[in-house]
Amino acid sequence: MPDNVIFEPDLEYAPTVGGKLALDIVRPRDNTGAPHPAVLCIHGGGFRAGNRESYLPLSIRLAQRGYVAATVTYRLAPKFQFPAPLHDVKAAVRYLRANAAKFGIDTDRIGVTGGSAGGHLALMLGLTPGVAEFEGYGPNLDQSSRVSCVVDYFGPTDFTQSYGHSVDAAEVLPQFLGGDLEHARLAHLKASPVNWVSPSSAPVLAIHGTKDRYVAFEQSGWLMDRLHAAGVPAELVPMEGSDHGFKGDYADRAEKLLIAYFDKQLAQPKEERRILVSNHGAAGEVMELSWPSGKVLWRVPNQHGHDVQGLPGGHVLYTIGPSHKVVEMDANHHAVWEYGEAEGLQHPLAAERLSNGNTLISDAKLGKVIEVDQARKVVWQYENPDLANMRSRSVRRTDSGTTLISIEAAGKIIEVDRAGKIVWTFEAPGGPHRTPYQAHRLPNGNTLVGLADPGEVVEVDKAGKVVRSLAGAKDNLKMSWCSGTQLLPGGGLLISDYTGKRLIEVDSAGSLVHELPTANWGIASVSLAR
């Protein structure tokens, strides 16, 4: 074993009937203390044979390159049939996560590779995150079995199409799946990776010989079609003229492709922004996310509240409308300041901590905007029946001391001075159905407003003229309802497309930088964490 790696063999990752399931780990010998990406290697052998030692040479080379490499034993047919081996390799991933500190693994950077039967299991790992029936009953069930990417060597993807296109499918598959296609069709369907592709699938690199007699080259093509249709990054590299199993130049080329792919997919991530979102959707929570990955760092219930603002020191200000209060919590998620029902609030939808330490609050039921100091004393207020009965939404203070108030139901933004006089009004083009949710005064004196139906962000000058538009009739960003917006350093913008279920980042020119589908979240407001 080379001096620059540490070899830890025969580590039990899960108990099983009649013995144990083990893996070998090869990892870099360094003193940096920084966690490394990991790669799980899964041997082939027709689901009936093979051993983990076959991947030891690759594991050594991966470790010398800075990876923690693990090669794994799993239960074999015909004694054990699908999904037993999938249960095993998922347990192996969970073991790596549970022991990440011991082996120096970055749990956010775990890839998987395998060939033939091992390629199939690698694909199933990448395509079935969170599928309960495939997790098994092994240890470390509190850990995720999700992987970041897959490198598949000639793995079968659709067992229903294997018969007649493989020299050994008729012999192998009934032993693995409990019967042939006629008698065990459901097992063939469940075990086929093509049937598990979804937008949450891991990126895939497939490498496949065009003359493969055991797993037809077309199998990888069918998978690529499904992955591309689901929007999942995927690439197929044909090995022209190669049969099943790569030898010589084919093997060298395939390994170079594998290493380059892992180097790209599992590279140390760039430092991400931390953002806060108020999820008004089904879960009803304030969340901190890494951006642009969308990784959830923490969640705190907000009873479907609307507003959130990041404060210095990791503090967060947010609204809990149904509980009639505004809360400031510290970095440990403990409430350190509240203003609520005892002070007369009925349904606060928006709140902003001002530079003077006071808090601006909009109560949509009362039709009132108030500014309160840290002692909870009201130092300014504006009341207007046009704001009441849940017609108003966001409120934000300008640098000049005026207050921008969204009267969503009326389709307009009003600006109110300290004397309570309306000094500026913007009425959304198209009428009240454009429902302006939030407005921000820009450094150039213009105002940024988010609209709906269609989703649009407009920049409006002092005369009320739209001087810039993102999406809207152009539909280049295809937004449905723009709710929260957050200015970014450098002139970019973070936008919540509320009903479109997306968070969108655009640059200073309005070009799309990144978008994150938010599934069942309903993001009303977004803010930078501080």
Residue pairs with C-beta under 8 A, 6 or more apart in sequence:
1 7
1 26
1 60
2 60
2 64
3 29
4 28
4 29
4 64
5 26
5 27
5 28
5 29
5 60
5 63
5 64
6 26
6 27
6 28
6 29
6 63
7 24
7 25
7 26
8 24
8 25
8 26
8 27
8 103
9 24
9 25
10 22
10 24
11 22
11 23
11 24
11 25
12 20
12 21
12 22
13 21
13 22
13 23
13 72
13 91
13 92
13 95
13 139
14 20
14 21
14 88
14 91
14 92
14 95
14 138
14 139
15 21
15 138
15 139
16 75
16 88
21 72
21 73
21 74
21 75
21 88
21 91
21 92
22 52
22 72
22 73
23 52
23 70
23 71
23 72
23 73
23 92
23 95
24 52
24 53
24 56
24 59
24 70
24 71
25 68
25 69
25 70
25 103
26 56
26 59
26 60
26 62
26 63
26 68
26 69
26 70
27 36
27 63
27 67
27 68
27 69
27 103
27 104
28 36
28 63
28 64
28 66
28 67
28 68
28 104
34 104
35 100
35 104
35 105
35 106
35 107
36 66
36 67
36 68
36 104
36 105
36 106
37 66
37 67
37 68
37 105
37 106
37 109
37 110
37 111
37 262
37 266
37 267
38 67
38 68
38 69
38 70
38 96
38 103
38 105
38 106
38 109
38 110
38 111
39 59
39 62
39 67
39 68
39 69
39 70
39 110
39 111
39 112
39 113
39 262
39 266
40 70
40 71
40 72
40 89
40 92
40 93
40 96
40 110
40 111
40 112
40 113
40 122
40 125
40 147
41 52
41 55
41 58
41 59
41 69
41 70
41 71
41 72
41 112
41 113
41 114
41 118
42 55
42 71
42 72
42 74
42 89
42 112
42 113
42 114
42 118
42 119
42 121
42 122
43 50
43 51
43 52
43 54
43 55
43 71
43 72
43 114
43 115
43 117
43 118
44 50
44 114
44 115
44 116
44 117
44 118
44 119
44 153
45 51
45 76
45 116
45 117
45 118
46 116
46 117
46 168
46 172
47 76
47 77
47 82
47 85
47 117
47 172
47 175
47 176
48 76
48 77
48 78
48 172
48 175
48 176
49 76
50 76
50 117
50 118
51 73
52 71
52 72
52 73
53 71
54 71
55 69
55 71
56 71
58 69
58 255
59 69
59 70
59 71
60 69
61 255
61 259
62 69
62 259
62 262
63 69
65 259
65 263
67 262
67 266
68 96
68 103
68 104
68 105
70 92
70 96
72 88
72 89
72 92
73 88
74 84
74 85
74 88
74 89
74 92
74 121
75 84
75 85
75 88
76 85
77 172
77 175
77 176
78 175
78 176
81 175
81 176
81 177
81 178
81 187
82 176
82 177
82 178
82 187
82 190
82 191
83 133
83 134
83 136
83 190
83 191
84 136
85 121
86 121
86 124
86 125
86 128
86 134
86 136
87 134
87 135
87 136
87 137
87 138
88 136
88 138
89 112
89 121
89 122
89 124
89 125
90 125
90 134
90 135
90 136
90 138
90 145
91 136
91 138
91 139
91 140
91 145
93 110
93 112
93 125
93 143
93 144
93 145
93 146
93 147
94 138
94 139
94 140
94 141
94 143
94 144
94 145
95 139
95 140
95 143
96 103
96 105
96 107
96 110
97 105
97 107
97 110
97 140
97 143
97 144
98 139
98 140
98 142
98 143
99 105
100 106
100 107
108 148
108 269
108 295
109 148
109 266
109 268
109 269
110 146
110 147
110 148
110 266
111 147
111 148
111 149
111 150
111 151
111 262
111 265
111 266
112 122
112 125
112 126
112 147
112 149
112 150
112 151
113 119
113 122
113 150
113 151
113 152
113 153
113 258
113 262
114 120
114 121
114 122
114 152
114 153
114 155
115 153
115 154
115 155
115 245
116 153
116 154
116 155
116 156
116 214
116 215
116 244
116 245
117 155
118 153
118 155
119 152
119 153
119 154
119 155
119 156
120 155
120 156
120 157
120 191
120 193
121 155
122 150
122 151
122 152
122 155
123 150
123 152
123 155
123 157
123 193
123 204
123 223
124 134
124 191
124 193
124 196
125 145
125 147
125 150
125 202
126 147
126 149
126 150
126 201
126 202
126 203
126 204
127 193
127 196
127 197
127 198
127 201
127 202
128 134
128 196
129 144
129 145
129 146
129 147
129 200
129 201
129 202
130 146
130 200
131 196
135 141
135 145
146 202
147 202
148 202
148 203
148 265
148 266
149 202
149 203
149 204
149 205
149 261
149 262
149 265
149 266
150 202
150 203
150 204
150 205
151 204
151 205
151 207
151 257
151 258
151 261
151 262
152 204
152 205
152 206
152 207
152 220
153 207
153 208
153 246
153 254
154 207
154 208
154 209
154 212
154 214
154 215
154 220
154 244
154 245
155 193
155 206
155 215
155 219
155 220
156 162
156 166
156 192
156 215
156 219
157 192
157 193
157 194
157 219
157 220
157 222
157 223
158 192
158 193
158 194
158 195
158 219
158 222
158 223
159 169
159 173
159 177
159 181
159 188
159 189
159 191
159 192
160 181
160 185
160 188
160 189
160 192
161 216
161 218
161 219
161 222
162 169
162 173
162 215
162 216
162 219
163 169
163 170
163 173
163 180
163 181
165 216
165 218
166 213
166 214
166 215
166 216
167 213
167 214
168 214
170 180
173 180
173 181
173 188
174 180
174 184
176 191
177 184
177 187
177 188
177 191
178 184
178 187
179 187
181 188
189 195
193 223
194 222
194 223
194 226
197 223
197 226
197 227
197 229
197 230
197 232
198 230
199 230
199 231
199 232
199 517
201 227
201 230
201 232
202 232
203 232
203 233
203 234
203 265
204 223
204 227
204 232
204 233
204 234
204 235
205 234
205 235
205 237
205 257
205 258
205 261
206 220
206 223
206 224
206 234
206 235
206 236
206 237
207 236
207 237
207 239
207 246
207 254
207 257
207 258
208 215
208 217
208 219
208 220
208 236
208 237
208 238
208 239
209 217
209 238
209 239
209 241
209 242
209 243
209 244
209 246
209 250
210 217
210 238
210 239
210 240
210 241
210 242
211 217
211 241
211 242
211 243
212 242
212 243
212 244
213 243
213 244
214 243
214 244
215 244
217 238
220 236
221 236
223 234
224 234
224 235
224 236
227 233
227 234
228 234
237 257
239 246
239 250
239 253
239 254
242 250
246 253
246 254
269 293
272 290
272 291
272 292
272 293
273 290
273 291
273 292
273 488
273 528
273 529
274 288
274 289
274 290
274 291
274 297
274 528
274 529
275 288
275 289
275 291
275 486
275 494
275 526
275 527
275 528
275 529
276 286
276 287
276 288
276 289
276 308
276 309
276 310
276 316
276 526
276 527
276 528
276 529
277 286
277 287
277 289
277 308
277 484
277 496
277 503
277 521
277 523
277 525
277 526
277 527
278 286
278 302
278 305
278 306
278 307
278 308
278 318
278 319
278 484
278 523
278 524
278 525
278 526
279 285
279 286
279 287
279 302
279 521
279 522
279 523
279 524
280 304
280 305
280 306
280 498
280 522
280 523
280 524
281 304
281 520
281 521
281 522
281 523
282 520
282 522
283 299
283 520
283 521
284 301
284 302
284 303
284 304
284 305
285 299
285 300
285 301
285 302
286 299
286 300
286 301
286 302
286 305
286 308
286 316
286 318
287 296
287 297
287 298
287 299
287 300
288 296
288 297
288 298
288 316
288 529
289 295
289 296
289 297
290 297
291 494
291 503
291 505
291 514
291 516
292 505
292 513
292 514
292 516
294 503
294 516
294 518
298 333
300 316
300 318
300 329
300 333
302 308
302 318
302 319
302 320
303 320
303 321
303 322
303 323
304 321
304 322
305 318
305 319
305 320
305 321
305 322
305 524
306 319
306 321
306 349
306 350
306 393
306 394
306 524
306 525
307 317
307 318
307 319
307 349
307 350
307 351
307 352
307 394
307 524
307 525
308 316
308 317
308 318
308 319
308 525
308 526
308 527
309 316
309 317
309 318
309 351
309 352
309 353
309 527
310 316
310 527
310 528
310 529
310 530
311 317
311 328
311 353
311 530
312 530
313 330
313 331
313 530
314 330
314 331
314 529
314 530
315 328
315 329
315 330
315 331
315 336
315 530
316 328
316 329
316 529
317 326
317 327
317 328
317 351
317 352
317 353
317 359
318 326
318 327
318 329
318 351
319 325
319 326
319 327
319 348
319 349
319 350
319 351
320 326
320 327
320 348
321 347
321 348
321 349
321 364
322 347
323 340
323 341
324 340
324 341
324 345
324 346
324 347
324 348
325 338
325 339
325 340
325 341
325 345
325 348
326 338
326 339
326 340
326 345
326 348
326 351
326 359
326 361
327 335
327 337
327 338
328 335
328 336
328 337
328 338
328 353
329 335
329 336
330 336
337 374
339 345
339 359
339 361
339 372
339 376
340 348
343 372
343 376
344 366
345 361
345 363
345 366
346 363
346 365
346 366
347 363
347 364
347 365
347 366
347 390
348 361
348 362
348 363
348 364
349 362
349 363
349 364
349 392
349 393
349 394
350 360
350 361
350 362
350 393
350 394
350 395
350 396
351 359
351 360
351 361
351 362
352 359
352 360
352 395
352 396
352 397
353 359
353 360
354 360
354 371
354 397
357 373
357 374
358 371
358 372
358 373
358 374
358 379
359 371
359 372
360 369
360 370
360 371
360 395
360 396
360 397
360 403
361 369
361 370
361 371
361 372
361 395
362 368
362 369
362 387
362 392
362 393
362 394
362 395
362 405
363 369
363 370
364 387
364 388
364 390
364 391
364 392
364 393
365 388
365 389
365 390
366 383
366 388
367 383
367 384
367 385
367 386
367 387
367 388
367 389
367 391
367 392
368 381
368 382
368 383
368 387
368 388
369 381
369 382
369 383
369 387
369 395
369 403
369 405
369 416
370 378
370 380
370 381
370 382
371 378
371 379
371 380
371 381
372 378
372 379
373 379
380 418
382 403
382 405
382 416
382 420
386 392
386 407
386 410
387 405
387 407
390 409
391 407
391 408
391 409
391 410
392 405
392 406
392 407
392 408
392 409
393 406
393 407
393 408
393 436
393 437
393 438
394 405
394 406
394 437
394 438
394 439
394 484
394 525
395 403
395 404
395 405
395 406
396 403
396 404
396 438
396 439
396 440
396 441
397 403
397 404
398 404
398 415
398 441
399 441
400 441
401 417
401 418
402 415
402 416
402 417
402 418
402 423
402 424
403 415
403 416
404 413
404 414
404 415
404 439
404 440
404 441
404 447
405 413
405 414
405 415
405 416
406 413
406 436
406 437
406 438
406 439
407 413
407 414
408 435
408 436
408 437
409 432
409 435
410 432
411 427
411 428
411 430
411 431
411 432
411 433
411 434
411 435
411 436
412 425
412 426
412 427
412 428
412 432
412 436
413 425
413 426
413 436
413 439
413 447
413 449
414 422
414 424
414 425
415 422
415 423
415 424
415 425
416 422
416 423
417 423
424 462
424 464
425 464
426 436
426 439
426 447
426 449
426 460
426 464
427 464
428 434
428 435
428 436
428 449
428 451
429 466
430 453
433 452
433 453
434 451
434 452
434 453
434 456
435 451
435 452
435 453
435 481
436 449
436 450
436 451
437 450
437 452
437 481
437 482
437 483
437 484
437 498
437 524
438 449
438 450
438 483
438 484
438 485
438 525
439 447
439 448
439 449
439 450
440 447
440 448
440 485
440 487
441 447
441 448
442 448
442 459
442 487
445 461
445 462
446 459
446 460
446 461
446 462
446 467
447 459
447 460
448 457
448 458
448 459
448 460
448 485
448 487
448 493
449 457
449 458
449 459
449 460
450 456
450 457
450 482
450 483
450 484
450 485
450 495
451 457
451 458
451 472
451 482
452 480
452 481
452 482
452 498
452 499
453 480
453 481
454 471
454 472
454 473
454 475
454 479
454 480
455 471
455 472
455 477
455 478
455 479
455 480
455 481
455 482
455 497
455 500
456 469
456 470
456 471
456 472
456 473
456 479
456 482
457 469
457 470
457 471
457 479
457 482
457 485
457 493
457 495
458 466
458 468
458 469
458 470
458 472
459 466
459 467
459 468
459 469
460 466
460 467
461 467
468 510
470 476
470 477
470 493
470 495
470 506
470 510
471 477
471 478
471 479
471 482
476 512
477 504
477 506
477 512
478 500
479 495
479 497
479 500
479 502
479 504
480 497
480 498
480 499
480 500
481 497
481 498
481 499
481 500
482 495
482 496
482 497
482 498
483 496
483 497
483 498
483 523
483 524
483 525
484 495
484 496
484 498
484 523
484 524
484 525
484 526
484 527
485 493
485 494
485 495
485 496
485 526
486 493
486 494
486 526
486 527
486 528
487 493
488 494
488 505
488 528
490 507
490 508
491 507
491 508
492 505
492 506
492 507
492 508
492 513
493 505
493 506
494 503
494 504
494 505
494 526
495 503
495 504
495 505
495 506
495 526
496 502
496 503
496 504
496 523
496 524
496 525
496 526
497 503
497 504
498 522
498 523
498 524
499 522
501 517
501 518
501 519
501 520
501 521
501 522
502 515
502 516
502 517
502 518
503 515
503 516
503 518
503 523
503 526
504 512
504 514
504 515
504 516
505 512
505 513
505 514
505 515
506 512
506 513
507 513
